[in-house]
Each structure stands twice: as C-alpha cells, then as structure tokens.
C-alpha cells in the first residue's frame, strides 16, 4: 500500500520541483520565474509529444495500409523526427518574388503562438494550470479563432491562386465548424455554471459506486461530445475534413508556397492544435485529470490527462487511415444542415436535463429526443438522395 504522502508528492511532483528551483531566488523574483518555468515546460513537452506522434502516426498508417512505415533512422525508426527536423532546418526557404514577405513570414509564427496560448488555461493535472482564468474557456476559443487569421495571411501573402483558394476553403470550413465547437461547450458551461476550466473538471470529479460523473456519460453530454469531436476534426483539418490541403485539387492548400522551416511551423501548428483541442475535449467531457475509477485515484492526475489526450490523438490517426475525404459541398451541408441544428437541440435538452431534476424520467426524455431526432434527420436525408448504381471503370 502506497503512503498517502508519497501519492500526493508524486501527483504534485512538477509543482514541488518548480518551488524547489525558485526558492533559491529572491522572493520578489519567484512568481515571474515560476511562470517562466511553466511556460518552458509547455513549450518543451508538447513539441516532444508532436515528434513522437509523427512516428506513431506513420507507423500506424503503415500498419493500416499493410506496410512498415519508418524503420531506417534509429532503432525501429524512432529517430525519424530528428532527421525530419534537420531536413526542415537545412532546406532552402523559397519565397515567391511577388509575395508579401512580411506577412509570408508572420503567418506560421502567428499560428504556432496562438495555439501555444491555448495551453495556458488547460488544467493538465491537479493544481497544474498556468493561468487560472475565470473566463478560461472563452480565452481558449478566442485563441483558437485567431488561427483563421494566420491561415488567411498565408494564402493571401503567397500571391498564388492555389494558396488563396486553399485559404478561403479553410476559413469557410473553420468558421462553419467553430460555431458547433463553441455551442457544444456551452452545454457544459450550463451544467457546470462556470467558464473556469478547473471548476469544470472539479464538477465532474465525483463518483457513485466507484464510477465517475463525467459529462460524457449523460445523453446530452454524449451528444455534445460527438458534435465536439466532429467539429474538432474539421477545425484541425484532419481526415475526412482535410479539404484545405487537398493535394489532388490545390497542390498543398494555403501553404503551397512554403518550404523549409516555415512549412515545419505549419506542420507543428497542426499537431499542436490537435493536442490543444483534445485537451479541451478531455477537460469538458472526460473529467480532465480525474481518474476513470475511484480506486485509481492513487495514479498521478497528470498521467490521466495526458493519457486521455493521447487516446484522442490515436483516434485522429485511426480516422485518417480509415475514412475517405469528403467533397466541399458535403462538408458544408453536413455542418449547416445536421451538426449545427443537432447541437442547438442539445442545448435545449441540456436545459431540460437541469430543470427536470434527478431521476430516470430525464434520462428517458433526453434519450428519446436526441435519439429520435438523429434517426428522423438521418432517414430524411437519405431518402432525399438518389444514389446511382456504382460503376467501375478501368483503363483499356
């Protein structure tokens, strides 16, 4: 049996380490240096996870597609990110002569900075949040919305039609699904009664018969989580919503004219956005850093947070290797004709759930409304479509 003090020390190991480092400094310097150490930790940990994720993704996709994936650089190919980083740093930075040089340079920098700012309000463990804002959720969404500006800057400053078309396609997609992302979070705010992310985690950190009170285990929470997951996939331009980078149509999308380290920043920004949006989904619906079973509370809280985030990342990878890319009209129709109306309905169901009080009645009513709507809308949508017989054509 592990002693309670040892469990507590392991859970708060990073805070203890930070306080130990800062206690050598003058008292006036300690708050600023403590914040600086926390920022350095975030800036180091998530790019390191990005490097590992690229290896896992390429190996996972290789497994799905019946090939090996990277296996030459280092043991089992795990040094591949180092080789990719060196290649990106040494490649020539080519800027079109007609491009706006300043905006062309600032676009990837703004993207990465905006994504890093979102990590500041995520509670990554018990007492492990850089900035505990009363409106932390609002700040996160504000930072996420600013990435659209960097995408437009990249497309417009390149003076390339493919880049501009890719940027406009990306902005249309991101705005459409960002509304869903915001509204799915509103359901959680209505139940938790706060925009403060640590408080949202605390509202779910309760157990009955050893099982957690996570919001995903309610009808309205499950519906909101599914809508959030769909919107998050579209926001991060991941398959099957990776139309802004459709290589068969737009060469490479809004970053067609980027090479070398600038392209690497866009690549890094996309994966950091995946970590960030997975972290928010974990906080809102999966109990954040809380354990999945009460008997597992001895495990450090930060392990649960990062474990849930990495589980979400592997789902992203699985979907990329499984689902084909949608058409642009399918993407927009899905957003405005199904996902957004269903999310608005879920807000109504959330309000009903709150005011109906505890009991089986609210479970039955909420499940009937959401399940019935899903079936009816799906059936109507299918009946309106006239699918032609599939034909296979082969080169002669």
C-alpha positions as CSV (number, residue, x, y, z in Angstrom):
1,X,0.0,0.0,0.0
2,X,1.5,3.4,-1.1
3,X,1.6,6.0,1.7
4,X,-0.8,9.0,1.1
5,X,2.0,11.5,1.4
6,X,4.0,9.6,-1.4
7,X,1.0,9.6,-3.7
8,X,0.4,13.3,-3.1
9,X,4.1,14.1,-3.7
10,X,4.1,12.1,-7.0
11,X,0.9,13.9,-8.1
12,X,2.4,17.3,-7.4
13,X,6.0,16.4,-8.4
14,X,6.2,19.2,-11.0
15,X,4.9,21.9,-8.7
16,X,7.3,20.7,-6.0
17,X,10.2,20.8,-8.5
18,X,9.3,24.3,-9.6
19,X,9.1,25.6,-6.0
20,X,12.4,23.9,-5.2
21,X,14.1,25.7,-8.1
22,X,12.6,29.1,-7.3
23,X,13.3,29.0,-3.5
24,X,17.0,29.8,-4.3
25,X,16.0,33.1,-5.8
26,X,15.0,36.4,-4.2
27,X,11.3,36.4,-3.1
28,X,10.4,39.1,-5.5
29,X,11.6,37.1,-8.5
30,X,9.9,33.8,-7.6
31,X,6.4,34.4,-9.2
32,X,7.9,35.6,-12.5
33,X,10.5,32.7,-12.6
34,X,7.8,30.2,-11.7
35,X,5.6,31.3,-14.6
36,X,8.7,31.2,-16.9
37,X,9.5,27.6,-15.8
38,X,5.9,26.6,-16.5
39,X,6.0,28.2,-20.0
40,X,9.3,26.5,-20.8
41,X,7.7,23.1,-19.7
42,X,4.7,23.6,-22.0
43,X,7.0,24.7,-24.9
44,X,9.2,21.6,-24.5
45,X,6.6,18.9,-23.6
46,X,4.1,19.4,-26.5
47,X,6.6,19.6,-29.3
48,X,8.3,16.5,-27.9
49,X,4.9,14.8,-28.0
50,X,4.5,16.1,-31.5
51,X,7.7,14.4,-32.6
52,X,6.6,11.1,-31.0
53,X,3.1,11.3,-32.5
54,X,4.5,11.7,-36.1
55,X,6.3,8.4,-35.6
56,X,3.3,6.7,-34.2
57,X,1.1,8.1,-36.9
58,X,3.3,7.0,-39.8
59,X,3.8,3.5,-38.2
60,X,0.0,3.3,-37.5
61,X,-0.9,4.3,-41.0
62,X,1.7,1.9,-42.4
63,X,0.1,-0.9,-40.3
64,X,-3.4,0.0,-41.6
65,X,-2.1,0.1,-45.2
66,X,-0.1,-3.1,-44.9
67,X,3.4,-1.6,-45.0
68,X,6.2,-0.9,-42.5
69,X,6.3,2.8,-42.1
70,X,9.6,4.5,-41.0
71,X,12.1,1.9,-39.9
72,X,15.6,3.1,-41.0
73,X,16.5,6.1,-38.8
74,X,17.5,4.9,-35.4
75,X,16.0,1.9,-33.5
76,X,12.7,0.9,-35.0
77,X,12.7,4.3,-36.9
78,X,12.1,6.4,-33.8
79,X,14.8,8.9,-34.7
80,X,12.8,9.9,-37.8
81,X,11.6,13.1,-36.3
82,X,15.2,14.2,-35.7
83,X,16.0,13.6,-39.3
84,X,12.9,15.5,-40.4
85,X,13.8,18.4,-38.1
86,X,17.3,18.6,-39.5
87,X,16.0,18.4,-43.1
88,X,13.5,21.3,-42.4
89,X,16.2,23.5,-40.8
90,X,18.6,23.0,-43.7
91,X,16.2,23.2,-46.7
92,X,16.2,26.5,-48.6
93,X,13.5,29.0,-47.7
94,X,11.9,29.9,-51.1
95,X,9.7,32.9,-51.1
96,X,7.9,33.9,-54.4
97,X,9.1,37.2,-55.8
98,X,5.6,38.7,-55.8
99,X,4.7,37.5,-52.3
100,X,4.3,39.9,-49.3
101,X,7.5,38.9,-47.5
102,X,6.4,40.2,-44.0
103,X,3.0,38.5,-44.0
104,X,4.5,35.4,-45.6
105,X,6.9,35.2,-42.6
106,X,4.5,36.1,-39.9
107,X,1.7,33.7,-40.9
108,X,3.2,30.4,-39.5
109,X,4.6,32.3,-36.4
110,X,1.2,33.6,-35.5
111,X,-0.4,30.2,-35.9
112,X,2.1,28.5,-33.5
113,X,1.9,31.3,-31.0
114,X,-1.9,31.3,-30.9
115,X,-2.0,27.5,-30.4
116,X,0.5,27.7,-27.6
117,X,-1.5,30.4,-25.9
118,X,-4.4,28.0,-25.6
119,X,-2.4,25.6,-23.5
120,X,-2.1,28.3,-20.8
121,X,-5.6,27.7,-19.5
122,X,-5.8,23.9,-19.7
123,X,-5.7,22.2,-16.3
124,X,-3.2,19.4,-17.1
125,X,-3.3,17.9,-13.5
126,X,-4.5,18.8,-10.1
127,X,-3.3,22.4,-9.5
128,X,-1.4,22.3,-12.8
129,X,-2.8,25.2,-14.8
130,X,-0.6,28.1,-15.9
131,X,-3.3,30.8,-15.8
132,X,-6.4,30.1,-13.9
133,X,-8.8,32.5,-15.6
134,X,-12.5,33.0,-14.6
135,X,-13.2,33.0,-18.4
136,X,-10.6,30.4,-19.4
137,X,-12.9,28.6,-21.8
138,X,-13.7,32.0,-23.6
139,X,-9.9,32.7,-23.8
140,X,-9.3,29.3,-25.3
141,X,-11.9,29.8,-28.0
142,X,-10.6,33.3,-28.7
143,X,-7.1,32.0,-29.3
144,X,-8.4,29.2,-31.5
145,X,-10.4,31.7,-33.6
146,X,-7.2,33.8,-34.2
147,X,-5.7,30.9,-36.1
148,X,-8.0,31.7,-39.0
149,X,-6.2,35.0,-39.5
150,X,-2.9,33.2,-39.9
151,X,-4.4,30.8,-42.5
152,X,-5.7,33.7,-44.5
153,X,-2.4,35.6,-44.2
154,X,-0.6,32.5,-45.6
155,X,-2.9,32.2,-48.5
156,X,-3.2,35.9,-49.4
157,X,0.5,36.7,-49.0
158,X,1.7,33.9,-51.2
159,X,0.2,35.5,-54.4
160,X,-0.7,32.1,-55.6
161,X,-4.2,31.1,-56.7
162,X,-4.0,27.6,-55.2
163,X,-2.8,29.1,-51.9
164,X,-5.7,31.6,-51.9
165,X,-8.3,29.1,-52.8
166,X,-7.0,26.7,-50.1
167,X,-7.1,29.6,-47.6
168,X,-10.7,30.6,-48.4
169,X,-11.7,26.9,-48.3
170,X,-10.0,26.5,-44.9
171,X,-11.6,29.7,-43.5
172,X,-15.1,28.7,-44.7
173,X,-14.7,25.2,-43.1
174,X,-13.2,26.6,-39.8
175,X,-15.9,29.2,-39.3
176,X,-18.7,26.7,-40.0
177,X,-17.5,24.1,-37.6
178,X,-16.2,26.6,-35.0
179,X,-19.8,27.6,-34.3
180,X,-20.5,24.0,-33.4
181,X,-17.4,23.8,-31.3
182,X,-18.5,26.8,-29.3
183,X,-22.1,25.6,-28.8
184,X,-21.1,22.2,-27.7
185,X,-19.0,23.8,-25.0
186,X,-22.0,25.9,-23.9
187,X,-23.8,22.8,-22.8
188,X,-21.0,22.1,-20.4
189,X,-21.0,25.7,-19.1
190,X,-24.7,25.5,-18.5
191,X,-24.3,22.4,-16.3
192,X,-21.0,23.4,-14.5
193,X,-22.1,27.0,-14.1
194,X,-18.7,28.4,-14.9
195,X,-16.3,29.3,-17.7
196,X,-13.4,28.4,-15.5
197,X,-11.8,25.1,-16.7
198,X,-10.5,23.8,-13.4
199,X,-14.0,24.2,-11.9
200,X,-15.5,22.3,-14.9
201,X,-13.1,19.4,-14.0
202,X,-14.0,19.6,-10.3
203,X,-17.7,19.4,-11.2
204,X,-17.0,16.0,-12.8
205,X,-14.6,14.8,-10.2
206,X,-17.3,12.8,-8.2
207,X,-18.1,9.1,-8.0
208,X,-21.1,6.9,-7.4
209,X,-20.4,3.3,-6.7
210,X,-16.9,3.9,-7.9
211,X,-17.9,5.2,-11.3
212,X,-17.2,8.8,-12.4
213,X,-19.7,11.6,-13.1
214,X,-18.2,12.6,-16.4
215,X,-20.5,14.6,-18.6
216,X,-20.0,12.1,-21.5
217,X,-21.9,9.6,-19.5
218,X,-25.2,11.6,-19.9
219,X,-27.4,11.8,-23.0
220,X,-26.8,15.5,-23.5
221,X,-23.1,15.1,-22.8
222,X,-22.6,12.2,-25.2
223,X,-24.4,14.2,-28.0
224,X,-22.3,17.3,-27.2
225,X,-19.1,15.3,-27.2
226,X,-19.9,13.7,-30.6
227,X,-20.6,17.1,-32.1
228,X,-17.5,18.5,-30.5
229,X,-15.4,15.6,-31.9
230,X,-16.7,16.2,-35.4
231,X,-16.1,20.0,-35.2
232,X,-12.6,19.4,-33.7
233,X,-11.7,17.1,-36.6
234,X,-12.8,19.8,-39.0
235,X,-11.1,22.6,-37.1
236,X,-7.7,20.8,-37.2
237,X,-8.1,19.9,-40.9
238,X,-7.9,16.2,-40.3
239,X,-9.3,13.4,-42.4
240,X,-12.1,13.2,-43.6
241,X,-12.2,17.0,-43.3
242,X,-8.8,17.7,-44.8
243,X,-10.1,19.6,-47.8
244,X,-7.9,22.7,-47.3
245,X,-4.9,20.6,-48.1
246,X,-6.5,18.6,-50.9
247,X,-3.4,17.7,-52.9
248,X,-5.4,16.5,-55.9
249,X,-7.1,19.9,-56.2
250,X,-4.9,22.5,-54.6
251,X,-1.4,21.1,-54.7
252,X,-1.0,21.7,-50.9
253,X,-3.6,24.3,-50.0
254,X,-2.8,27.5,-48.2
255,X,0.9,26.5,-47.5
256,X,1.7,25.6,-51.1
257,X,4.4,28.3,-51.3
258,X,6.0,27.4,-48.0
259,X,9.2,25.3,-47.6
260,X,11.8,24.6,-45.1
261,X,11.3,25.7,-41.5
262,X,8.2,27.8,-42.3
263,X,6.4,24.7,-43.6
264,X,7.6,22.9,-40.5
265,X,6.0,25.5,-38.3
266,X,2.7,24.9,-40.1
267,X,3.1,21.2,-39.6
268,X,3.9,21.7,-35.9
269,X,0.9,24.1,-35.5
270,X,-1.5,21.5,-36.9
271,X,-0.4,18.8,-34.4
272,X,-0.3,21.3,-31.5
273,X,-3.8,22.2,-32.4
274,X,-4.8,18.5,-32.2
275,X,-3.2,18.3,-28.7
276,X,-4.9,21.5,-27.6
277,X,-8.4,20.7,-28.8
278,X,-8.0,17.1,-27.5
279,X,-7.0,18.6,-24.1
280,X,-10.1,20.8,-24.1
281,X,-12.4,17.9,-25.0
282,X,-10.8,15.9,-22.2
283,X,-11.5,18.8,-19.8
284,X,-15.1,19.4,-20.9
285,X,-16.4,15.8,-21.3
286,X,-13.9,13.3,-20.0
287,X,-13.3,14.6,-16.5
288,X,-10.0,16.3,-17.3
289,X,-7.3,14.9,-14.9
290,X,-9.8,12.8,-12.8
291,X,-9.4,9.0,-12.8
292,X,-11.9,6.8,-14.7
293,X,-12.5,4.7,-11.5
294,X,-12.4,5.8,-7.9
295,X,-10.0,3.1,-6.9
296,X,-7.4,4.5,-9.4
297,X,-7.2,7.9,-7.7
298,X,-3.7,7.0,-6.5
299,X,-2.4,7.4,-10.0
300,X,-1.0,10.9,-10.6
301,X,-3.6,13.2,-12.1
302,X,-1.3,14.4,-14.9
303,X,-1.0,10.8,-16.2
304,X,-4.7,10.6,-16.6
305,X,-4.9,13.9,-18.5
306,X,-2.1,13.1,-21.0
307,X,-3.4,9.5,-21.3
308,X,-6.8,10.8,-22.4
309,X,-5.2,13.3,-24.8
310,X,-3.0,10.7,-26.4
311,X,-6.1,8.3,-26.7
312,X,-7.8,11.1,-28.6
313,X,-4.8,11.6,-30.9
314,X,-4.8,7.9,-31.8
315,X,-8.4,8.2,-32.7
316,X,-7.4,11.0,-35.1
317,X,-4.8,8.7,-36.6
318,X,-7.2,5.9,-36.9
319,X,-9.8,8.0,-38.7
320,X,-7.1,9.3,-41.1
321,X,-6.3,5.8,-42.2
322,X,-9.9,4.7,-42.5
323,X,-12.2,7.4,-43.8
324,X,-12.1,9.0,-47.3
325,X,-12.1,12.7,-47.9
326,X,-15.5,14.5,-48.3
327,X,-16.4,16.8,-51.0
328,X,-16.7,20.5,-50.2
329,X,-20.5,20.6,-50.7
330,X,-20.8,17.5,-48.4
331,X,-18.7,19.2,-45.8
332,X,-20.7,22.4,-45.7
333,X,-24.1,20.7,-45.9
334,X,-23.1,18.4,-43.0
335,X,-22.1,21.4,-40.9
336,X,-25.1,23.6,-41.5
337,X,-27.9,21.1,-42.1
338,X,-27.1,18.5,-39.5
339,X,-24.3,19.2,-37.0
340,X,-25.4,22.8,-36.1
341,X,-29.1,22.1,-35.7
342,X,-28.4,19.0,-33.7
343,X,-26.1,21.0,-31.4
344,X,-28.8,23.6,-30.9
345,X,-31.3,20.9,-30.0
346,X,-28.8,19.5,-27.5
347,X,-28.7,22.9,-25.7
348,X,-32.4,22.6,-25.2
349,X,-32.1,19.1,-24.0
350,X,-29.3,20.2,-21.6
351,X,-31.7,22.8,-20.1
352,X,-34.4,20.2,-19.7
353,X,-32.0,17.9,-18.0
354,X,-31.1,20.5,-15.5
355,X,-34.6,21.6,-14.6
356,X,-36.2,18.2,-14.6
357,X,-34.2,17.1,-11.5
358,X,-32.7,13.8,-10.7
359,X,-34.4,10.6,-11.7
360,X,-35.0,8.2,-14.6
361,X,-37.5,10.5,-16.3
362,X,-34.9,12.9,-17.6
363,X,-32.8,10.1,-18.9
364,X,-35.7,8.7,-20.9
365,X,-36.9,12.1,-22.2
366,X,-33.4,13.3,-23.2
367,X,-32.5,10.0,-24.9
368,X,-35.8,9.9,-26.8
369,X,-35.5,13.4,-28.1
370,X,-31.9,13.1,-29.2
371,X,-32.1,9.6,-30.5
372,X,-35.4,10.2,-32.3
373,X,-34.1,13.4,-33.9
374,X,-30.9,11.6,-35.1
375,X,-32.9,8.8,-36.7
376,X,-35.5,11.1,-38.3
377,X,-33.0,13.5,-39.7
378,X,-30.8,10.7,-41.0
379,X,-33.7,8.9,-42.6
380,X,-35.0,12.1,-44.3
381,X,-31.5,13.0,-45.5
382,X,-31.0,9.6,-47.0
383,X,-34.4,9.4,-48.7
384,X,-33.8,12.8,-50.4
385,X,-30.7,11.4,-52.0
386,X,-30.8,9.5,-55.2
387,X,-27.8,7.2,-55.4
388,X,-26.9,6.0,-58.8
389,X,-25.5,2.4,-59.2
390,X,-21.8,2.3,-58.6
391,X,-19.8,1.7,-61.8
392,X,-16.2,0.6,-62.0
393,X,-14.2,1.9,-65.0
394,X,-10.8,0.5,-65.9
395,X,-8.2,1.8,-68.3
396,X,-8.1,0.0,-71.5
